[in-house]
Amino acid sequence: MIPEIYDRRSIRKFLDKPISQKDIMKIIQSGVKAPSSKNRQPWKYIVIQGNAKEEMLKVFHQGINREENENALLPQSKQHIAAAKYTIKIMEEAPTIIFVVNSLGKDILSELTPEEHIYEICNIQSISASIQNMLLAATEKGIGSLWICDIYFAYSELCKWLNSDGQLIAASAFGYPNESPNARPRKNLDDIVEWRN
């Protein structure tokens, strides 16, 4: 049993205490150790702190305002906008935000051939493994984290602000936790495991 897997929680309240650059780099190094399809290592990490974080949060707000009023990328997900606004408050508290970009990725609105689509899926699997490694490494150091997908409510605005080649996949908030949430319920293994002999 790996304790960090069982101890990790999604943290939404953080102490006002910075994380050292050394610890952030160790967390990212753990992400780089993830397996990747054909060893493409498609990940790029953009660390956001301080004044840059304030700018990013303004951009995030702009995207949510657009999503509420016009040209929504996610028109059938409006019921989740309140949760995205709450995510911004969490990001305000967290001292460090790391955006993870698929450096080989296409724009999410691109038309893809089946083969290109499979490459995207494989690269996203690799990046997801990288993010999970980072969350577990943070847990081992007593640093809390939150994997964030609400960025898609401000996707175009954040991509423009980040000004990075590739496809933005996710963000993670990191900081010392100011809460100790209980484990969330998980599905029963008998309901999700199928054995074939």
Secondary structure as UniProt FT lines:
FT   HELIX           3..7
FT   HELIX           21..32
FT   HELIX           37..39
FT   STRAND          43..48
FT   HELIX           50..69
FT   HELIX           75..80
FT   HELIX           81..93
FT   STRAND          96..102
FT   TURN            103..104
FT   TURN            108..109
FT   HELIX           114..140
FT   TURN            141..142
FT   STRAND          144..148
FT   HELIX           150..154
FT   HELIX           155..162
FT   STRAND          167..175
FT   HELIX           189..192
//
